[in-house]
C-alpha cells in the first residue's frame, strides 16, 4: 500500500527522534525507518550542560539551545503524559586552589555568568570528598534518553509511522520534488543515522569521526545526592539507589564492546571522591558521531537537495538536537538559512 508523508526519517536515536517530534509538533506527518540496533543514544546518560567544565568555557550557542530545550521536551512530555526531562544543578568539584581562581575569572564572563555561580559552594555531604568545595552550574540536567526514544518509537508505531528494518539504499528513488522509498513517498528524506552514516553513499564523504564512550551504572544504597557531581567523571543520580558514572572518550577504539581499561578509568576516578562502597550494575558503550570542527552536520546534499542529513552532535545531542532540528525545519519550510557553522555546505565550499 502506498503511503504519502511529509518526511521520511532514517534513524531512531536522539537525533532521529528529535527530528520526528519537530515535524509532528508542527502538524506534519512522518515515517521513521530504523533497524532497531543499539547506537550511542542508547547508552547516553543525557546530561545537558551549557558549559565545558574541563576548561570553564561555554558551549557553542548554549543559551539559544537551552531556550529551545525548555520548550521542546515539556511539550512532548505533556502529549505523552510522561516525564523524561530532569533539571538538576551540577556541582563542579575543585581539585585545587588554582581551579578556584580560574573559576572566579571565568564566572563573570558574559557567556558564562548566567550559568556559573560566582560563589564557591560548600555542599556538606559526608559521602563526597571535596576539600576545595565546588562551583555551581545552573541551566543543567539530564534527559532519560532511553525513555524518550522508546516512547517516541511507541507513539510512531501506534500511528503506523514506524518501520523496523535496515534501510536499503537500492530502494531509494530520487525525483526533483519528492523521494520514494519502497511504497513511501515524501518531499524530503532526512538521514539521522549516527555513526552508521559512514555507510551512507550520499553523506559518507563528510568527515565523521567515531568517539567511543563507556559508562557505568552503579548501586550505592546509602548515597543521597541533590546535585550532579562533576570531578574528572560525572556522578549523576539516576533512579532509586542507582547512579550513572561517566564517561570516557576514545577516538582510537571504535569497537562495539566495553573494555576493562575504561572500567578501570571510571572506577579509579570515582573512588577519588566517593567515600562509600558501590556495586557495578551495568557497563555500557556506544560510538558517538562527532565532527572535526565540533559542529553538527545539518543540511542538504549538494546534488540531491531533498536528501538531508542531521548528525554529528556527539555527547551534546540532548541539548543541541532540539535547537538544530528547529533550525532545519525553518530552513525547509520558511527558507531560513541554516547557521553556516553547522550547514554541511561548509565542506562543499572547500
N, C-alpha and C positions, 0 to 999 in steps of 0.2 A: 504494500500500500504506500502510495506517495505521501510524503509529509513536507509541508512548507513551514519554515520557521524564520525568525528574524536573524538568528545567528546559530552557527554550529561551533561548539567549543570542544577542543580536544585536550583532555586532561582534567582530573578531578581533585587536584591538590588545592592548596590555599589560593594559588593564582587562578585556576580554573573555576573554583567555587565562587571567588570574588567577582570574576567577570560575569558569571551566571547571575548573581544577585544584582549587580549593577544594571544589567539588562532587564531582569524581572521587575525590579523596583520602578523601572520606567515604563512598565506595561508591555514590554517586548516578550516574544516567545523564543525559547532556546531549545537546543538539543545538545546534550553533553554526551561525548563518547570517550570512554576510558577503559583501560584494560584491568582495572582493579588492583594492579600491582602497587606495593608499598613504595612510596617515594620519600623524599626528605621531609615533606609536610607531615607525614605520619609519625615522625619522631621529634618534631619540633615542639618545644615547650611553649612557644608562642609568646615569649616576653616581648613587650613593646617598650621602647625606651628612646626618648629623643636625644640622648647624649651618648657619646662614646666614652665609657668610663675608664678605659685604659689610658687615654690621653687628655681627658676632660675637654672634649670638643663636642660640637653639636652635629647631629645627623643632618644630612642634606634634606632641605625642605621640611624639617621636623615640625615646625608649627603648623604648616599647611596640612601635612599628613595627619597630625593629631586632631585637627579640627574635623576633618572628614571621618576619621576613625570613630569619634564620639557621636557622630550622627549615623554612620553606616551600620555598625554592629547592633545597636539598640533597635533599629528598625526591623532587622531580621529576627532578633530575639522576640520582639513583640508579635511578629507574624507567626513565628513557630511556637510561641509560648514556651520558650526555653531560655537558658542562661549559659553563655559561654564567654562573655566579657567580664574580666575580673580586675578592676582598677586596684592597685596597691602600690604604695611608695617603695622605692629602692633605697637602702642604706649602703653607701659605698664605704667599706671598711678601710680605714687608712693604715698603711704599713709603717709609716714613719712621719717625722715632722716635716720632711721635705715635701711629701704629698699634701700635707695640710696647707703649706704655703702656696703650693701650686693651685690647689682648690680655691683658696681665697682670692687669688688673682683672676682665675677664670670665671668664678661665680658672678662677678659683676659685669661681665661682657654682655652686650646687647642680645646676642643669640643664645645665651645660656641663663640669664638672670631669671627668666620665667620658670626655669626647671630646677636649677641648682640653688639650694638654700645657702645663704652666706653664713648662717650659724652652724657651728660644729655641734653635732648631736651626740649626746651621751645616752645610749639605749641600754638600760640595765637589764641584761638577760644573762643569767648565770651559765647558760649553755654555750654562749658565744664568747670567745676570747677576742677582745678588741681594745688593747691598751691605749691606742691612739684615737679611739672613738670613730665617728662616722661623718660623712657628708650625706645629706638627704637629697634625693631626686624625686620630684613630683611629675605628674603627667605620664606616669608609668603604670604597668600592669601586665596582665597576660590574657591570652585568648586560648580557650580549650580548643586547640586546633582539630583534634580527633573528633570531638563532639560537633564542631562547626562543619567539618567536611561530611561526617556521617549523616547529620541532619539535612544537609544540602542534598546529598545523594537520595536520601529517603523522600524528600519533598519532590525532587525531579522524577523519581520512579513513579510516585503516585500520580504525577501529571503525564506519564508516558513520555518523559522528556530526557530519559537517560538510557544509554545502551552500554552494557559492559562487554566490550570487545576490543581487541587490538586494532588500532587504526590501520587500514590498508590503503596506502598512497596510490596504488594502482587503480583504486575505485573512485578516486577524486577527479572530477572533470571541471574544467575552468571555462567560464564564459565572461564576456565583458561586464555584465551586470549581475551575475549570480554564479554560485558554485553548486555542483551536485555531487553528493556522496551517497552511493547506492541509491536508495529511494528518497533521500532527504535533499531538499532544495533550500538554499538560503542566499541572501545577498552577500554575506561575508562568512568566512571561517577564521576563527582565532585559535592559534596553537599555544597552549599553556602547559607544555609537557615536562617542564623542569629539565633535569639532566638528560632526559631522553631526547631532547632537541638535537643532540648530536647525530641522531639517525633520521632527522627530518631533511629531505632533499631540498627543501625550499629555504631553510634557515640554518643549515649546518655550516654555512660559511661564516656565521657570526662567531666571534671569539669567546665562546662559552667555556668557563673553567669549572671543574669539579672541586668542591671543598667538602671533605668528609667530616661530619660532625658526629660525635658519640656522646651519649648522655646516660645518666644513671637515675633510676627511681630507688630511693632508699626509705626504709622504715625507721623512724626514730620516735618511739612511743611517748617519751617524756618531753619532747620538744614543742614549745609554743612560740610561734613567730608572728609578729604583727607586720613584718616587712619582708620584702625580698632582700637577702643579704648578698652583696657583691664584693667578693675579695678577688683572688685570682680565678675563682669559679663562682657561679651563681648558686645560691641555695634558696629554693623557692617553695613556699607552702603549696601543696597540691590538694589532696583530699585526705581528711581524717589525719592519720599519723604518717602519711606518705609525703615525701619531699622530692623535688627534682634537683639534680646536681649536673651542671654542665657549663659550657660544652667545650669539646675540643674542636680544633680547626686544622685540617690536614689536607694540603693541596697535592701531596705526593702519592697518597694511598687512596685510590678510588674503588677499592674492592668493597663489595657489599657484605661485609661481615664485621662484627665487633672484634676489638683487639685487646689483648692483655695490657699492652703498652698504654692505651687510652684509659683503661680502667685504673691502672696504677697512677697515672697522672691525676685523674679526677679524685681518687680516694686520698692521695697524698696531699693534694691542695685542700680538700675538705677538712682533713684532720689537723691542718694548721690552725683552724679557728673553731671547729666544732668539738666541744668537750664531752659529748655524750656518745655512747656506743650506738651503732647503727647496723642495719641489715640491708644488703643489696637485694632488691626485689626484682629489678629488671635492668638490663644493659642493652641499649638500642643504638642503632647507627643509621645514617642516611647521607646521601650525597647532595649537598646544596648546589643549586645552579648559581654561580657567581660570574662576575664580569671583570674584565681587565681594568676598567675605569670606575668600578663600584657604582655604576648606574645601570638601571634595568634596560632590557631590550624590549621596546614597545614600538609598534608601528607596522606599516605595510611593506610587503615585498616590493622591491624596485620595479619588477616587471608585472607581477600579478597583484594588482592593487587591492583586490578583495581577499587576499591571503594575508593574515596579520599574525604577529607574534606578541606574546605577553609573558615575559620570562626574566630570569636573571636577578631576582630580588634577594637571593641568598638568605641570610639569617634574619632579615628585616621584613619579611613578606607580610606579616600580620599588620605592621604599621604602614608599609608602603603601598600594598596592593589596593586597598580601597581608594586612595587618592589617585593612583596611576590608572585604575580602571575607570574612574570618573573622567580623567583626562582623555582616555581613549574613546569613551562614549561620546564626549562632546566633539572630539575630532571627527568621528564617523558621522554624527547626525547634525552637528551645528557648525561644522567647518572650522572649529577652533584649532589652531596649530598646536601640536604637541610640544612640550618642553624640549628644546633642542638637545639638552643633556641626556635625555632618555630615548629620544627618537632614533631608531636604527639608521636613519638617513646619515647619521654622523659617520658611519662606516662606509657608506656608499659614496661619500664625497671625497674620500682619501685618494 
